[in-house]
Amino acid sequence: MMQPIELNLIKKILVIKTRHHGDVLLTSPIFSLLKKKLPAAQIDAYIYSETLPMLEGHPAITEFLLYDRKWKKLKIWTKLFKEWSLLWRVRKNHYDLVINLTEGDRGAIIGKFSGARYRIGFDPEGDGLFGKKQLYTHIIKHCPHQRHTVEKQLDALRCLGIFPSPEERDLFLHVSQEVIEKMQGRLQEAGVSSENFVLIHPVSRWLFKCLSPQQIARLLEKLSARGEKIVITASPDPDEMAMVVEILCLVPHVPICNLAGKTSLKELAALIKLCRGLICVDSVPLHMASALKAPVVAIFGPSSDLNWGPWMHPKARVVAQKFSCRPCYRDGCGGSQKSDCLLTISVDQILAAFDNLFLLSAQEHQREFVQLATGIPVYTR
Protein backbone atom coordinates (compact mmCIF):
# COMPACT_ATOMS: atom_id res chain seq x y z
CA MET A 1 0.00 0.00 0.00
CA MET A 2 1.34 3.44 -0.95
CA GLN A 3 2.11 5.86 1.89
CA PRO A 4 -0.35 8.74 2.21
CA ILE A 5 0.93 12.05 0.85
CA GLU A 6 0.95 14.97 3.27
CA LEU A 7 0.48 17.99 1.01
CA ASN A 8 1.41 20.41 3.78
CA LEU A 9 4.97 18.99 3.72
CA ILE A 10 5.48 19.76 0.03
CA LYS A 11 7.42 22.98 -0.51
CA LYS A 12 9.42 22.20 -3.66
CA ILE A 13 8.23 20.20 -6.67
CA LEU A 14 9.97 18.99 -9.82
CA VAL A 15 7.93 17.85 -12.84
CA ILE A 16 9.85 15.85 -15.47
CA LYS A 17 8.72 15.59 -19.10
CA THR A 18 11.50 14.70 -21.54
CA ARG A 19 9.52 14.34 -24.75
CA HIS A 20 8.65 16.31 -27.89
CA HIS A 21 7.10 19.78 -28.10
CA GLY A 22 3.43 18.80 -28.18
CA ASP A 23 3.86 16.34 -25.31
CA VAL A 24 5.42 19.07 -23.18
CA LEU A 25 2.68 21.60 -23.95
CA LEU A 26 0.08 19.04 -22.85
CA THR A 27 1.65 19.04 -19.37
CA SER A 28 0.77 22.72 -18.82
CA PRO A 29 -2.41 21.97 -16.77
CA ILE A 30 -0.26 20.01 -14.30
CA PHE A 31 1.69 23.14 -13.38
CA SER A 32 -1.43 25.32 -13.23
CA LEU A 33 -3.20 22.91 -10.89
CA LEU A 34 -0.20 22.35 -8.62
CA LYS A 35 0.15 26.12 -8.17
CA LYS A 36 -3.55 26.50 -7.48
CA LYS A 37 -3.61 23.73 -4.86
CA LEU A 38 -0.16 24.47 -3.38
CA PRO A 39 0.30 28.23 -3.92
CA ALA A 40 3.32 28.51 -1.63
CA ALA A 41 5.26 25.71 -3.33
CA GLN A 42 8.13 26.23 -5.77
CA ILE A 43 7.39 24.29 -8.97
CA ASP A 44 10.19 23.53 -11.44
CA ALA A 45 10.25 21.76 -14.81
CA TYR A 46 12.87 19.33 -16.15
CA ILE A 47 12.51 19.23 -19.95
CA TYR A 48 14.56 19.10 -23.15
CA SER A 49 16.04 22.51 -23.95
CA GLU A 50 14.40 22.70 -27.38
CA THR A 51 10.92 22.34 -25.82
CA LEU A 52 11.34 25.36 -23.52
CA PRO A 53 9.05 27.62 -25.64
CA MET A 54 6.12 25.32 -24.83
CA LEU A 55 6.24 26.22 -21.12
CA GLU A 56 8.27 29.43 -21.10
CA GLY A 57 6.18 32.19 -19.54
CA HIS A 58 3.97 29.78 -17.56
CA PRO A 59 3.19 31.72 -14.35
CA ALA A 60 3.32 28.59 -12.17
CA ILE A 61 6.89 27.59 -13.07
CA THR A 62 9.78 29.01 -11.06
CA GLU A 63 12.81 27.39 -12.66
CA PHE A 64 13.63 25.31 -15.73
CA LEU A 65 16.20 22.51 -15.65
CA LEU A 66 17.11 21.94 -19.29
CA TYR A 67 18.64 18.82 -20.78
CA ASP A 68 20.30 19.52 -24.14
CA ARG A 69 20.07 16.47 -26.40
CA LYS A 70 23.06 17.79 -28.36
CA TRP A 71 25.15 16.64 -25.41
CA LYS A 72 24.87 13.12 -26.81
CA LYS A 73 27.21 14.17 -29.66
CA LEU A 74 29.92 15.46 -27.33
CA LYS A 75 32.99 13.55 -26.23
CA ILE A 76 32.17 11.06 -23.51
CA TRP A 77 33.78 12.93 -20.60
CA THR A 78 32.27 16.27 -21.62
CA LYS A 79 28.87 14.65 -21.94
CA LEU A 80 29.16 12.96 -18.54
CA PHE A 81 30.24 16.22 -16.91
CA LYS A 82 27.22 18.12 -18.26
CA GLU A 83 24.78 15.37 -17.34
CA TRP A 84 26.25 14.99 -13.86
CA SER A 85 26.15 18.78 -13.32
CA LEU A 86 22.44 18.85 -14.15
CA LEU A 87 21.76 15.81 -11.97
CA TRP A 88 23.62 17.39 -9.06
CA ARG A 89 21.59 20.58 -9.54
CA VAL A 90 18.45 18.47 -9.02
CA ARG A 91 19.94 17.01 -5.84
CA LYS A 92 20.91 20.42 -4.43
CA ASN A 93 17.39 21.77 -4.91
CA HIS A 94 16.07 19.41 -2.21
CA TYR A 95 12.72 18.63 -3.78
CA ASP A 96 9.93 17.21 -1.62
CA LEU A 97 8.03 15.82 -4.61
CA VAL A 98 9.16 14.63 -8.04
CA ILE A 99 6.57 13.79 -10.70
CA ASN A 100 7.93 11.89 -13.71
CA LEU A 101 5.51 12.10 -16.64
CA THR A 102 7.82 10.18 -18.97
CA GLU A 103 7.88 6.38 -19.13
CA GLY A 104 11.64 6.22 -19.81
CA ASP A 105 14.32 5.31 -17.27
CA ARG A 106 16.00 8.74 -17.03
CA GLY A 107 13.16 10.39 -15.11
CA ALA A 108 12.91 7.51 -12.66
CA ILE A 109 16.63 7.69 -11.92
CA ILE A 110 16.49 11.48 -11.52
CA GLY A 111 13.59 11.15 -9.10
CA LYS A 112 15.42 8.63 -6.93
CA PHE A 113 18.68 10.62 -6.99
CA SER A 114 16.82 13.79 -6.00
CA GLY A 115 16.20 12.37 -2.54
CA ALA A 116 12.58 13.55 -2.68
CA ARG A 117 10.26 12.15 -0.06
CA TYR A 118 7.55 11.51 -2.66
CA ARG A 119 8.30 10.24 -6.19
CA ILE A 120 5.45 9.62 -8.62
CA GLY A 121 5.74 7.82 -11.96
CA PHE A 122 3.88 5.57 -14.37
CA ASP A 123 3.81 1.83 -13.76
CA PRO A 124 6.66 0.45 -15.92
CA GLU A 125 4.81 -2.87 -16.20
CA GLY A 126 8.09 -4.76 -16.48
CA ASP A 127 9.67 -2.46 -19.08
CA GLY A 128 12.93 -0.57 -18.75
CA LEU A 129 15.41 -0.66 -15.93
CA PHE A 130 15.29 -3.68 -13.60
CA GLY A 131 13.65 -2.71 -10.32
CA LYS A 132 12.44 0.56 -11.79
CA LYS A 133 9.10 0.34 -9.99
CA GLN A 134 10.90 0.48 -6.64
CA LEU A 135 12.39 3.86 -7.55
CA TYR A 136 8.96 5.41 -7.01
CA THR A 137 6.95 5.86 -3.85
CA HIS A 138 3.68 6.20 -5.78
CA ILE A 139 2.74 4.46 -9.01
CA ILE A 140 0.34 5.79 -11.66
CA LYS A 141 -1.72 2.90 -13.02
CA HIS A 142 -2.37 2.85 -16.76
CA CYS A 143 -5.93 3.06 -18.03
CA PRO A 144 -6.58 0.09 -20.39
CA HIS A 145 -8.66 2.22 -22.78
CA GLN A 146 -7.88 5.05 -25.18
CA ARG A 147 -7.80 8.31 -23.27
CA HIS A 148 -6.55 11.80 -23.98
CA THR A 149 -2.92 12.37 -23.02
CA VAL A 150 -3.88 15.31 -20.79
CA GLU A 151 -6.15 13.09 -18.70
CA LYS A 152 -3.50 10.40 -18.52
CA GLN A 153 -0.99 12.88 -17.11
CA LEU A 154 -3.50 14.35 -14.68
CA ASP A 155 -3.57 10.94 -13.00
CA ALA A 156 -0.26 11.98 -11.42
CA LEU A 157 -2.19 14.64 -9.48
CA ARG A 158 -4.96 12.21 -8.63
CA CYS A 159 -2.25 10.14 -6.93
CA LEU A 160 -1.69 13.22 -4.77
CA GLY A 161 -5.38 13.42 -3.94
CA ILE A 162 -5.90 16.39 -6.27
CA PHE A 163 -8.92 15.84 -8.51
CA PRO A 164 -9.33 18.71 -11.00
CA SER A 165 -12.71 20.01 -12.05
CA PRO A 166 -13.37 19.95 -15.83
CA GLU A 167 -12.61 23.64 -16.27
CA GLU A 168 -9.28 23.31 -14.41
CA ARG A 169 -7.81 21.03 -17.08
CA ASP A 170 -7.20 23.59 -19.82
CA LEU A 171 -3.87 24.15 -21.59
CA PHE A 172 -1.71 27.25 -21.25
CA LEU A 173 0.65 28.76 -23.80
CA HIS A 174 2.23 32.17 -23.34
CA VAL A 175 2.68 34.39 -26.40
CA SER A 176 3.93 37.91 -25.74
CA GLN A 177 2.36 40.98 -27.34
CA GLU A 178 5.81 41.83 -28.68
CA VAL A 179 5.96 38.59 -30.70
CA ILE A 180 2.39 39.07 -31.93
CA GLU A 181 3.19 42.59 -33.18
CA LYS A 182 6.38 41.33 -34.82
CA MET A 183 4.43 38.72 -36.81
CA GLN A 184 1.77 41.26 -37.73
CA GLY A 185 4.54 43.36 -39.24
CA ARG A 186 5.96 40.43 -41.20
CA LEU A 187 2.53 39.59 -42.57
CA GLN A 188 1.91 43.17 -43.63
CA GLU A 189 5.28 43.24 -45.40
CA ALA A 190 4.18 40.14 -47.32
CA GLY A 191 0.88 41.79 -48.26
CA VAL A 192 -1.21 39.62 -45.93
CA SER A 193 -3.76 41.20 -43.62
CA SER A 194 -3.33 39.84 -40.11
CA GLU A 195 -6.43 38.08 -38.76
CA ASN A 196 -7.67 37.42 -42.32
CA PHE A 197 -5.57 34.51 -43.54
CA VAL A 198 -5.66 30.72 -43.45
CA LEU A 199 -2.61 29.08 -41.92
CA ILE A 200 -1.53 25.74 -43.41
CA HIS A 201 0.95 23.57 -41.51
CA PRO A 202 1.02 20.41 -43.64
CA VAL A 203 3.98 18.64 -42.04
CA SER A 204 5.01 16.67 -38.98
CA ARG A 205 8.35 15.31 -37.80
CA TRP A 206 6.82 11.96 -38.81
CA LEU A 207 5.96 12.34 -42.51
CA PHE A 208 3.78 9.21 -42.53
CA LYS A 209 1.27 11.29 -40.54
CA CYS A 210 0.97 13.77 -43.43
CA LEU A 211 -1.23 14.09 -46.49
CA SER A 212 0.48 13.79 -49.86
CA PRO A 213 1.90 16.94 -51.53
CA GLN A 214 -0.74 16.50 -54.24
CA GLN A 215 -3.58 16.62 -51.70
CA ILE A 216 -2.17 19.75 -50.06
CA ALA A 217 -1.69 21.38 -53.47
CA ARG A 218 -5.35 20.78 -54.34
CA LEU A 219 -6.37 22.21 -50.98
CA LEU A 220 -4.30 25.35 -51.62
CA GLU A 221 -5.84 25.76 -55.08
CA LYS A 222 -9.38 25.52 -53.74
CA LEU A 223 -8.72 27.89 -50.84
CA SER A 224 -7.17 30.43 -53.21
CA ALA A 225 -10.08 30.11 -55.65
CA ARG A 226 -12.38 31.06 -52.77
CA GLY A 227 -10.36 34.23 -52.18
CA GLU A 228 -8.53 33.06 -49.05
CA LYS A 229 -5.11 34.50 -48.23
CA ILE A 230 -2.76 31.62 -47.41
CA VAL A 231 0.29 31.34 -45.17
CA ILE A 232 2.27 28.08 -45.05
CA THR A 233 4.62 27.05 -42.23
CA ALA A 234 6.93 24.19 -41.29
CA SER A 235 9.89 23.60 -39.01
CA PRO A 236 13.44 24.01 -40.39
CA ASP A 237 13.79 20.21 -40.52
CA PRO A 238 15.20 19.30 -43.99
CA ASP A 239 12.51 16.67 -44.67
CA GLU A 240 9.71 19.07 -43.78
CA MET A 241 11.24 21.83 -45.87
CA ALA A 242 11.64 19.46 -48.83
CA MET A 243 7.96 18.55 -48.63
CA VAL A 244 6.92 22.22 -48.59
CA VAL A 245 9.10 22.88 -51.65
CA GLU A 246 7.43 19.97 -53.45
CA ILE A 247 3.99 21.32 -52.56
CA LEU A 248 4.77 24.84 -53.75
CA CYS A 249 6.22 23.54 -57.02
CA LEU A 250 2.82 21.99 -57.75
CA VAL A 251 1.01 25.35 -57.35
CA PRO A 252 3.30 28.08 -58.77
CA HIS A 253 0.20 30.06 -59.80
CA VAL A 254 -1.24 30.25 -56.26
CA PRO A 255 -0.19 33.30 -54.18
CA ILE A 256 1.18 31.94 -50.90
CA CYS A 257 3.13 33.59 -48.11
CA ASN A 258 5.82 31.01 -47.41
CA LEU A 259 7.13 31.19 -43.84
CA ALA A 260 8.26 27.55 -43.71
CA GLY A 261 11.43 27.28 -41.63
CA LYS A 262 11.35 31.02 -40.93
CA THR A 263 9.58 31.18 -37.57
CA SER A 264 10.43 30.28 -34.02
CA LEU A 265 7.91 28.28 -32.00
CA LYS A 266 6.66 31.42 -30.27
CA GLU A 267 6.31 33.14 -33.65
CA LEU A 268 4.38 30.14 -34.96
CA ALA A 269 2.11 30.43 -31.93
CA ALA A 270 1.55 34.11 -32.75
CA LEU A 271 0.54 33.19 -36.32
CA ILE A 272 -1.90 30.61 -34.96
CA LYS A 273 -3.37 33.21 -32.63
CA LEU A 274 -3.73 35.72 -35.48
CA CYS A 275 -5.05 33.46 -38.27
CA ARG A 276 -8.66 33.06 -39.34
CA GLY A 277 -8.18 29.31 -39.12
CA LEU A 278 -5.46 26.66 -39.04
CA ILE A 279 -5.37 23.43 -41.06
CA CYS A 280 -2.74 20.95 -39.88
CA VAL A 281 -1.93 17.30 -39.28
CA ASP A 282 -1.30 15.62 -35.93
CA SER A 283 1.59 17.84 -34.78
CA VAL A 284 2.42 20.56 -32.26
CA PRO A 285 0.44 23.38 -34.00
CA LEU A 286 -2.75 21.46 -33.19
CA HIS A 287 -1.97 21.60 -29.46
CA MET A 288 -0.98 25.25 -29.74
CA ALA A 289 -4.37 25.96 -31.31
CA SER A 290 -6.10 24.15 -28.44
CA ALA A 291 -4.22 26.29 -25.91
CA LEU A 292 -4.89 29.53 -27.80
CA LYS A 293 -8.48 28.60 -28.80
CA ALA A 294 -7.74 29.31 -32.45
CA PRO A 295 -10.04 27.68 -35.04
CA VAL A 296 -8.36 24.49 -36.28
CA VAL A 297 -8.99 21.52 -38.54
CA ALA A 298 -6.74 18.62 -37.55
CA ILE A 299 -6.16 15.73 -39.94
CA PHE A 300 -5.48 12.33 -38.38
CA GLY A 301 -4.28 9.10 -39.93
CA PRO A 302 -2.43 6.28 -38.13
CA SER A 303 -2.33 8.11 -34.78
CA SER A 304 -5.26 8.40 -32.38
CA ASP A 305 -7.36 11.55 -32.22
CA LEU A 306 -8.82 10.24 -28.94
CA ASN A 307 -5.35 10.32 -27.40
CA TRP A 308 -3.88 13.32 -29.21
CA GLY A 309 -6.78 15.31 -30.64
CA PRO A 310 -8.03 18.83 -29.80
CA TRP A 311 -8.37 19.44 -26.07
CA MET A 312 -11.12 21.54 -24.46
CA HIS A 313 -11.45 23.41 -27.73
CA PRO A 314 -14.90 24.19 -29.17
CA LYS A 315 -13.49 25.65 -32.40
CA ALA A 316 -11.79 22.42 -33.48
CA ARG A 317 -12.69 19.74 -35.96
CA VAL A 318 -11.00 16.43 -36.73
CA VAL A 319 -10.93 14.92 -40.21
CA ALA A 320 -10.22 11.19 -40.14
CA GLN A 321 -11.35 8.05 -41.91
CA LYS A 322 -13.43 5.47 -40.06
CA PHE A 323 -11.13 2.61 -41.01
CA SER A 324 -11.19 -0.46 -38.78
CA CYS A 325 -7.37 -0.42 -38.63
CA ARG A 326 -7.21 3.08 -37.14
CA PRO A 327 -5.28 3.90 -35.07
CA CYS A 328 -2.46 1.52 -35.98
CA TYR A 329 0.49 3.73 -34.92
CA ARG A 330 2.48 2.28 -37.84
CA ASP A 331 4.85 4.14 -40.15
CA GLY A 332 2.52 3.77 -43.08
CA CYS A 333 0.60 0.75 -44.36
CA GLY A 334 2.91 -2.25 -44.24
CA GLY A 335 5.85 -0.02 -43.32
CA SER A 336 5.51 1.88 -46.61
CA GLN A 337 5.76 5.36 -44.99
CA LYS A 338 2.39 6.13 -46.60
CA SER A 339 -0.97 5.73 -44.88
CA ASP A 340 -4.08 4.81 -46.85
CA CYS A 341 -6.27 6.38 -44.17
CA LEU A 342 -4.68 9.72 -45.12
CA LEU A 343 -4.32 9.29 -48.87
CA THR A 344 -8.06 8.58 -49.21
CA ILE A 345 -9.14 11.80 -47.47
CA SER A 346 -10.64 14.24 -49.96
CA VAL A 347 -9.97 17.95 -50.05
CA ASP A 348 -13.74 18.53 -49.89
CA GLN A 349 -13.84 16.74 -46.52
CA ILE A 350 -11.22 19.13 -45.18
CA LEU A 351 -12.97 22.20 -46.57
CA ALA A 352 -16.32 21.08 -45.18
CA ALA A 353 -14.79 20.73 -41.70
CA PHE A 354 -13.15 24.14 -42.06
CA ASP A 355 -16.42 25.82 -43.08
CA ASN A 356 -18.23 24.10 -40.21
CA LEU A 357 -15.99 25.92 -37.75
CA PHE A 358 -17.70 29.21 -38.55
CA LEU A 359 -21.33 28.06 -38.66
CA LEU A 360 -21.91 27.70 -34.94
CA SER A 361 -23.41 30.44 -32.83
CA ALA A 362 -21.71 31.68 -29.66
CA GLN A 363 -24.29 29.76 -27.62
CA GLU A 364 -23.52 26.54 -29.48
CA HIS A 365 -19.79 27.09 -28.99
CA GLN A 366 -20.35 27.48 -25.24
CA ARG A 367 -22.41 24.29 -25.12
CA GLU A 368 -19.75 22.37 -27.01
CA PHE A 369 -17.04 23.69 -24.68
CA VAL A 370 -18.96 22.37 -21.68
CA GLN A 371 -19.49 19.04 -23.42
CA LEU A 372 -15.79 18.76 -24.24
CA ALA A 373 -14.71 19.74 -20.73
CA THR A 374 -16.86 16.96 -19.31
CA GLY A 375 -15.45 14.34 -21.66
CA ILE A 376 -18.05 14.27 -24.44
CA PRO A 377 -16.38 14.58 -27.87
CA VAL A 378 -17.06 17.89 -29.55
CA TYR A 379 -15.49 17.42 -32.95
CA THR A 380 -17.14 15.59 -35.81
CA ARG A 381 -15.80 13.75 -38.83
N, C-alpha and C positions, 0 to 999 in steps of 0.2 A: 504493500500500500504506500502511495506517495505521501511524503510529509506535507502537512498543511502549510500554505504560504502566508506569512504574516506581512501584509502589505505595508504596515507602518514601519517595518524594518528596511524597506527598500528606498535607498537614497540615490543610488547611481545604477543606471541601466545601460546595457549594450545590446543593440539589435544587429544581428549579422545577416546580410543577404548578398552573397557573392554570386550574382547571376547577371543576365543581360538587362538592358535598359528598361524594357517594359515590365519585367519581373520586379525590378527595384521600385518603379513607380507604383506598382500595385501594393507595395508595403506601406504606402503613405498613411492609410487609416490607422495602422498600428501605432505610429508615433503620435498621431492626433489623440487617439484614445488614451494612451498611456499618460500623456500630459494632462488630459482632462481628469483622469481618475487619480493621478499622483502629481499634482501641480508643483510640488516642491522638489521633485526628483530631477536629477540631471539625466538626460536621455541622449545617448550617442549612437552613431551608425557606423558599422564596419562594412564597407562596400568596395567594389572595384573602382579605381580612380576615374575611369571613363564614364561611369554611370552617375557621377556626382551631380550633373545638371538635373537629374530626375528628382532629387531631394534637396538640392541647394535652395536655400530660402525658406525651407519648412520651419515655421515658428517654434515647433516642439523640439527641434534637434539642436543640441548645444555644440557638439564636436563631431567631426568626421574623421574616422581612421581609414585611410585609403590604401588599398593594396593595388600596386601597379603590375599588371600582367606582363609588362615588358621586362620585368625583372627576370623572367624565365629565360631570357636570351642573354643574360649577363654571365660572366664567368662565375663558376660555382661558389667561390668564396665571397665574391661581391653580392651575389644573390642571397646567400645564407646570412650575411651581415644585415642586409636590408630587411629580410623576413624576420630575423631574430629581433631587430630593433623595434619593428612594429609589434611583435608579440610581447616584448618586454613593456612597451607602452601600454598595452592592454592590462598587463599585470600591475603596473604602477598605479593605474586608475582605480583599483580597488572596487570593482563593481560588485553590487549586491545581487544583481540579476543579469543573466545573459540569456537572450532568446536567439536561437539559431534557426532561421527560416529556410536554410539550405540543407538538402539531404546529404551533401558531400561530407567527407571526413574532416576537412580543414576547420569548419565551424565548431564541430564537436571538440576537437583538440584545443581550439582557442578558448572555448567555454571552460573546459577543465583547467587549463593553465591559468585562467584568470583568477582562480580561487574564489569565484562567486559562490555565495551560499545557495542560490537557486540557479539551476541551469536547465532550460527548456529546449527540447528539440523533437523532431519527428521520429517516430519509431523506425529504426533502420530495417526492421524485419529481416535480419540476417545478412543484409548487404553491407559492404564497406569494411572498415577496420574491425578486427576481431575485438569483441568486448565493448564495442562502441556504445551500446545501450547503457552500459554502466557509467559512461561519462556524464550522463544527464541525471538530474534529480527528479525531473518530471518529463514524461513522454507524451507527445501528441499522437493520438491514434488516428490512423488514416480512415477516411470515409470510403466505403467500398463502391460508391456511386459517383458519377460525374458531378462535379461541383465547381463553382467558380473559384478561381485561384485566390481571390480576396477572402472569401469565406474560409477556405482551407487555412490561410495564414492567420485569420482571426481566431482560430482554434487555440493558438498559442496564448491568447489573452483569456480565453475561456478556461484554460488550465490554471490561470491566476485567479479565477473567480470573477473575471470581468466579462459581462455579457452585454455587448453593445446593442442599442436600439437600432432599428433599420436606418434611421436618418444619421446615425453616427458612423456609418460605414463608408462614407463617400471618400473619393480620392482628392488629393491636393497637389497642385503643381504651380509653383511660383513663376510668373513671367513679369519682369519689371516694365514699367511704363517707358523707360529709356529704350529697351529692346523693341517694344511695340512701335515706338515712334521711328526708330531706325529702319524697321522693315516697311513701315508706311512710306518712308522716303525712298527706299529702293524700289518699291512697287511703282511709285509715281514716276521715277526716272525711267522705268520700263514701259510707261504708258498704261499702267493698270491701276484702276481705281480701287483703293483699299476698301474692304467690306463688300465688294461687288465682283468677286472672282471665285472660280471653282478651283480648289486645290486637288491635284492628282498626285498621289504617292504610290506608284505602281509596284514597288519593289520591297523585298525583305532580305535579310541576310541569308535566308534559305529560299533560293529561287524556285524550288518546287512548290512553294506556297503562292506563287504568282500566276496571274493570267499570262497568256502568250503576248508577245509584242503586237501581233496582228489584232488581237482583241482590244488591247489598249488603244491602238491606232484608230480602230473603228469608233471607239468611245470618244476619242478626241474629235474626230470628224463630226460626229453627231452633236456633241456639245457646242462646237464652233458654229455649226449650221443653225443652231438655236439662238445664237448671239451671245453665248457665254464667253467671258474672258477666262483664260486658262493659265494656271501656274503649275509647273511640274517640279517635284523635288525628289531627292534620293540622297543617301549617304555618300561619302567620298569613296566607298568601297569600289574597287576596280570592276567587279562583276556587276554591281548595281549600275555603275556609270555606263558600262558597255551596253546593258539592256536599255537604258534611257536613250543612248545614241541610236540603237537599232529602231526604237519606237519613233524617234523624231525623223529618222531617214524615211520612214514609211509615210509621213505626213508633212512634207516640206511646204505644202501650201497652207497649212493651218497655223495661224499666229499663236505662238505659245511663249510665255515667259519662262525660260529655262533656268531654274535655280538649283538644279541637281548638283550636289557636291559643293554648294556655295553657301550653305547655312550651318550655323552651329545648332545644337539641339534646342537651346533657348530661342534662337531665331526661328527655327521650325515651329516651335510652340506658339510664337507670336503670329506666324502665318496662319496656323490653325485657328487661333483666336479671332483673327481678322476675316477669314474667308467666309463666303456665303455658304459653303459646304465642302466637305472633304470626302474624297473617294479613295479608299486604300485597301490593302490586303491585311492579313493578320500580322501586324507589326506594331512597333512602338507608337506611331502616329495615332492609331486607334485608341490606345490608352490615354494619350495626351488629350484627344478629343473628349473622352469620357470625363477626364478631370476638369477640362475647361468648358464642358457642356456646349461644344461646337457641333453643328449638324454633321453627321458622318454616315456614310455607307461603307460597311466593312464586308469584304469578300473572303469567304472561308472555303478551304478545300480539305486537305487531309488532316488538318488540326481541328480541335473541338471549339465551337463557338460557345458551348455551355461552360467550358473551363476558361476560355480566353476572350470571350466576346465583350461587347459594351457593358459597362458597369454603372448602374444607377444613372442612366442617361436616357431621357425620354426622346431626344432628338437623334436617335441612332436606329439604323436598320442593318440587318444582316442579309446578305445574298449568299445562299448555299444550296447545293443540290441535295435532294432527299435520297441519296444513294444508301443502300444497306451496308456498304463497306465504310461509310463515314462514321466517326473519324478513324482513320487507320494509322496516323502518325508516321507514315512511310515516306521515303524520299522519292515520291512518284510511284505510279503503278508498276509493280514488278521491279522496282529499283531503277526505273527509266529516267528519273528526275522530272517527269511530266505527269500531272495528275488529271485523269479524265474528268473528275468531279469539278475541276476548274475549266478545262478546255471546252466543256459542253455548256458553260454559262453563256447566255446571250447578252449582248450589249443592251437590248431592250429591257431585260430583267434588271440590270443595274440602273438604267435611267428611270424605270418605274419606281424603284426603291428610293432613288434620289428625289423624284417629284413628290413621293408620298411624305417625305420629311416636312414639306411646307403646306400640307393640306389640313393638318390638325389645328384646332382652335387652342387657345391658351388653356381653357378648361380641360380639354382632352389631354394636353401635355401634362397638366398637373395630375390628372387621374393616372396616366401611364407612369409618372414618376413614383407615385405611391405604390402602384402595382409592382414596379421593378424593385423598389426598396424592400418590399415584403416578400420578394422571391418569385413573383409571377413574371414570366418572360414578357417583355414589352415589344421586342422587335419581331417582325414577320418576314417570311421568305416570299 
